[in-house]
Amino acid sequence: MAESLFDQLKKAGLVDAQKAQKAQKAKGKAQYQQVKQNTSANHEVAEHAAQALAQKVERDRALNQAREAIQAQKAREVQARQLIESNRLSAVDGAMAYHFSDNGCVKTLYVNAETHHKLASARIRIARFDGGYALISAAAAEKLASRAAALLIARPNEAPPTPPADDYYAQFTVPDDLNW
């Protein structure tokens, strides 16, 4: 059987036993370091893969939430449309003009006297529908406000705000016998 290079050098007298042991130790250390580096490199690769997977899961979750939000918005819009269609008042056309403001523009609806009175008393509300307007009851308007408040036309203020009472002058009494 063929002898190793180390054994051949030992027989030739070029290497002694101590140097042989040091060389074998150095070789063993080098192999150990190489194995250690490979395992640490594998560990780093595994960490990077785990981070990439966590980022992908987070991105997928965010995309899912966005998709669900869009679907929920579409569902609310469909519900609002069905609510307006089912509660739309008919036979309200007439000769009286009812003026209202929509996005800063004054609009006019021609309605009958009874409908005009109900609009003024807020028993009927106006909603945007198919590029125009539809009249719906106040109860339906409350339901619509919870689903799509942007479709309802804002009501005008019923009464102008009253200025606060000036309490400073309340401390002074006004004489009863004052003649002008």
C-alpha positions as a Markdown table, in Angstrom:
| # | Residue | x | y | z |
|---|---|---|---|---|
| 1 | Met | 0.0 | 0.0 | 0.0 |
| 2 | Ala | 1.2 | 3.5 | -0.8 |
| 3 | Glu | 2.4 | 5.6 | 2.1 |
| 4 | Ser | 1.2 | 9.2 | 2.6 |
| 5 | Leu | 3.5 | 12.1 | 1.7 |
| 6 | Phe | 3.9 | 12.8 | 5.4 |
| 7 | Asp | 5.1 | 9.3 | 6.1 |
| 8 | Gln | 7.5 | 9.5 | 3.2 |
| 9 | Leu | 8.9 | 12.8 | 4.4 |
| 10 | Lys | 9.3 | 11.4 | 7.9 |
| 11 | Lys | 11.3 | 8.4 | 6.6 |
| 12 | Ala | 13.5 | 10.7 | 4.6 |
| 13 | Gly | 14.2 | 12.6 | 7.8 |
| 14 | Leu | 13.0 | 15.9 | 6.5 |
| 15 | Val | 10.2 | 16.1 | 9.1 |
| 16 | Asp | 10.2 | 15.1 | 12.8 |
| 17 | Ala | 7.3 | 13.9 | 14.9 |
| 18 | Gln | 6.6 | 17.3 | 16.6 |
| 19 | Lys | 6.4 | 19.1 | 13.4 |
| 20 | Ala | 4.1 | 16.4 | 12.1 |
| 21 | Gln | 1.7 | 16.8 | 15.0 |
| 22 | Lys | 1.7 | 20.6 | 14.6 |
| 23 | Ala | 0.9 | 20.2 | 10.9 |
| 24 | Gln | -1.9 | 17.8 | 11.6 |
| 25 | Lys | -3.3 | 20.2 | 14.3 |
| 26 | Ala | -3.2 | 23.1 | 11.9 |
| 27 | Lys | -4.9 | 21.0 | 9.2 |
| 28 | Gly | -7.6 | 20.0 | 11.7 |
| 29 | Lys | -8.1 | 23.6 | 12.8 |
| 30 | Ala | -8.4 | 24.8 | 9.2 |
| 31 | Gln | -11.0 | 22.1 | 8.5 |
| 32 | Tyr | -12.9 | 23.1 | 11.6 |
| 33 | Gln | -12.9 | 26.8 | 10.6 |
| 34 | Gln | -14.1 | 25.9 | 7.2 |
| 35 | Val | -17.0 | 23.8 | 8.5 |
| 36 | Lys | -17.8 | 26.6 | 11.0 |
| 37 | Gln | -17.8 | 29.2 | 8.2 |
| 38 | Asn | -20.0 | 27.0 | 6.1 |
| 39 | Thr | -22.5 | 26.6 | 8.9 |
| 40 | Ser | -22.5 | 30.3 | 9.7 |
| 41 | Ala | -23.0 | 31.1 | 6.0 |
| 42 | Asn | -25.9 | 28.6 | 6.0 |
| 43 | His | -27.3 | 30.2 | 9.1 |
| 44 | Glu | -27.0 | 33.7 | 7.5 |
| 45 | Val | -28.7 | 32.4 | 4.3 |
| 46 | Ala | -31.5 | 30.9 | 6.5 |
| 47 | Glu | -31.9 | 34.2 | 8.3 |
| 48 | His | -32.2 | 36.1 | 5.1 |
| 49 | Ala | -34.7 | 33.6 | 3.8 |
| 50 | Ala | -36.8 | 33.9 | 7.0 |
| 51 | Gln | -36.7 | 37.7 | 6.7 |
| 52 | Ala | -37.7 | 37.6 | 3.1 |
| 53 | Leu | -40.6 | 35.3 | 3.9 |
| 54 | Ala | -41.7 | 37.5 | 6.8 |
| 55 | Gln | -41.6 | 40.6 | 4.5 |
| 56 | Lys | -43.7 | 38.7 | 1.9 |
| 57 | Val | -46.2 | 37.7 | 4.5 |
| 58 | Glu | -46.5 | 41.3 | 5.7 |
| 59 | Arg | -46.9 | 42.6 | 2.2 |
| 60 | Asp | -49.5 | 40.0 | 1.3 |
| 61 | Arg | -51.4 | 40.8 | 4.5 |
| 62 | Ala | -51.4 | 44.5 | 3.6 |
| 63 | Leu | -52.6 | 43.8 | 0.1 |
| 64 | Asn | -55.3 | 41.6 | 1.5 |
| 65 | Gln | -56.5 | 44.3 | 3.8 |
| 66 | Ala | -56.6 | 46.8 | 0.9 |
| 67 | Arg | -58.5 | 44.4 | -1.2 |
| 68 | Glu | -61.0 | 43.7 | 1.6 |
| 69 | Ala | -61.4 | 47.5 | 2.2 |
| 70 | Ile | -62.2 | 48.0 | -1.5 |
| 71 | Gln | -64.7 | 45.2 | -1.5 |
| 72 | Ala | -66.4 | 46.5 | 1.6 |
| 73 | Gln | -66.6 | 50.0 | 0.0 |
| 74 | Lys | -68.1 | 48.5 | -3.2 |
| 75 | Ala | -70.6 | 46.6 | -1.0 |
| 76 | Arg | -71.6 | 49.7 | 0.8 |
| 77 | Glu | -72.1 | 51.6 | -2.5 |
| 78 | Val | -74.3 | 48.7 | -3.9 |
| 79 | Gln | -76.3 | 48.7 | -0.6 |
| 80 | Ala | -76.8 | 52.5 | -0.9 |
| 81 | Arg | -77.9 | 52.3 | -4.5 |
| 82 | Gln | -80.4 | 49.5 | -3.6 |
| 83 | Leu | -81.6 | 51.6 | -0.7 |
| 84 | Ile | -82.3 | 54.6 | -2.9 |
| 85 | Glu | -83.9 | 52.6 | -5.6 |
| 86 | Ser | -86.3 | 50.8 | -3.2 |
| 87 | Asn | -87.2 | 53.9 | -1.2 |
| 88 | Arg | -87.4 | 56.4 | -4.0 |
| 89 | Leu | -90.5 | 58.5 | -3.9 |
| 90 | Ser | -92.6 | 58.8 | -7.1 |
| 91 | Ala | -95.4 | 61.2 | -8.1 |
| 92 | Val | -93.6 | 64.2 | -6.7 |
| 93 | Asp | -93.4 | 66.3 | -9.9 |
| 94 | Gly | -95.2 | 69.6 | -9.8 |
| 95 | Ala | -94.9 | 73.3 | -10.6 |
| 96 | Met | -93.3 | 74.5 | -7.3 |
| 97 | Ala | -89.6 | 75.1 | -7.5 |
| 98 | Tyr | -87.5 | 73.8 | -4.6 |
| 99 | His | -84.0 | 75.2 | -4.5 |
| 100 | Phe | -81.1 | 73.5 | -2.8 |
| 101 | Ser | -77.3 | 73.7 | -2.8 |
| 102 | Asp | -75.2 | 70.8 | -4.0 |
| 103 | Asn | -71.4 | 71.3 | -3.8 |
| 104 | Gly | -71.7 | 75.0 | -3.9 |
| 105 | Cys | -74.1 | 75.1 | -6.9 |
| 106 | Val | -77.8 | 76.0 | -6.5 |
| 107 | Lys | -80.0 | 73.4 | -8.0 |
| 108 | Thr | -83.7 | 73.3 | -8.6 |
| 109 | Leu | -86.3 | 70.5 | -8.3 |
| 110 | Tyr | -89.9 | 71.1 | -9.4 |
| 111 | Val | -92.2 | 69.4 | -6.9 |
| 112 | Asn | -95.8 | 69.5 | -5.8 |
| 113 | Ala | -96.9 | 71.6 | -2.8 |
| 114 | Glu | -97.1 | 68.6 | -0.4 |
| 115 | Thr | -93.6 | 67.4 | -1.3 |
| 116 | His | -92.2 | 71.0 | -1.0 |
| 117 | His | -93.6 | 71.2 | 2.5 |
| 118 | Lys | -92.1 | 67.8 | 3.4 |
| 119 | Leu | -88.7 | 68.9 | 2.0 |
| 120 | Ala | -88.8 | 72.1 | 4.0 |
| 121 | Ser | -89.7 | 70.2 | 7.2 |
| 122 | Ala | -87.0 | 67.6 | 6.5 |
| 123 | Arg | -89.4 | 64.7 | 6.3 |
| 124 | Ile | -88.1 | 64.0 | 2.8 |
| 125 | Arg | -84.4 | 64.2 | 1.9 |
| 126 | Ile | -82.6 | 64.6 | -1.5 |
| 127 | Ala | -80.0 | 62.0 | -2.5 |
| 128 | Arg | -77.7 | 61.9 | -5.5 |
| 129 | Phe | -78.7 | 59.1 | -7.8 |
| 130 | Asp | -77.6 | 58.2 | -11.4 |
| 131 | Gly | -76.3 | 61.6 | -12.3 |
| 132 | Gly | -79.4 | 63.3 | -10.9 |
| 133 | Tyr | -81.4 | 63.4 | -7.7 |
| 134 | Ala | -83.9 | 61.2 | -6.0 |
| 135 | Leu | -86.3 | 62.0 | -3.1 |
| 136 | Ile | -86.3 | 59.6 | -0.2 |
| 137 | Ser | -87.9 | 59.5 | 3.2 |
| 138 | Ala | -86.1 | 60.7 | 6.3 |
| 139 | Ala | -86.0 | 57.1 | 7.7 |
| 140 | Ala | -84.3 | 55.8 | 4.5 |
| 141 | Ala | -82.0 | 58.8 | 4.6 |
| 142 | Glu | -80.8 | 57.8 | 8.1 |
| 143 | Lys | -79.9 | 54.3 | 6.8 |
| 144 | Leu | -78.3 | 55.8 | 3.8 |
| 145 | Ala | -76.2 | 58.1 | 6.0 |
| 146 | Ser | -74.6 | 55.1 | 7.7 |
| 147 | Arg | -73.6 | 53.5 | 4.4 |
| 148 | Ala | -72.8 | 56.4 | 2.1 |
| 149 | Ala | -73.3 | 59.9 | 3.7 |
| 150 | Ala | -71.7 | 61.6 | 0.6 |
| 151 | Leu | -74.8 | 60.7 | -1.4 |
| 152 | Leu | -77.1 | 62.8 | 0.8 |
| 153 | Ile | -77.6 | 66.5 | 0.1 |
| 154 | Ala | -77.0 | 68.5 | 3.2 |
| 155 | Arg | -80.0 | 70.2 | 4.7 |
| 156 | Pro | -80.0 | 73.9 | 5.2 |
| 157 | Asn | -79.8 | 75.2 | 8.7 |
| 158 | Glu | -83.2 | 75.3 | 10.2 |
| 159 | Ala | -82.6 | 78.4 | 12.3 |
| 160 | Pro | -79.7 | 80.9 | 12.2 |
| 161 | Pro | -77.4 | 80.6 | 15.2 |
| 162 | Thr | -78.4 | 83.0 | 17.9 |
| 163 | Pro | -75.6 | 85.1 | 19.3 |
| 164 | Pro | -74.7 | 84.4 | 22.9 |
| 165 | Ala | -76.4 | 86.5 | 25.5 |
| 166 | Asp | -74.3 | 89.4 | 26.7 |
| 167 | Asp | -74.2 | 88.8 | 30.5 |
| 168 | Tyr | -72.3 | 92.0 | 31.2 |
| 169 | Tyr | -75.4 | 94.2 | 30.8 |
| 170 | Ala | -77.6 | 91.9 | 32.9 |
| 171 | Gln | -76.2 | 93.4 | 36.0 |
| 172 | Phe | -77.7 | 96.8 | 35.2 |
| 173 | Thr | -81.4 | 97.5 | 35.9 |
| 174 | Val | -83.5 | 99.4 | 33.5 |
| 175 | Pro | -85.8 | 102.0 | 35.2 |
| 176 | Asp | -89.5 | 101.6 | 34.5 |
| 177 | Asp | -90.3 | 105.3 | 34.3 |
| 178 | Leu | -87.9 | 106.1 | 31.5 |
| 179 | Asn | -89.5 | 108.4 | 28.9 |
| 180 | Trp | -88.1 | 109.1 | 25.5 |
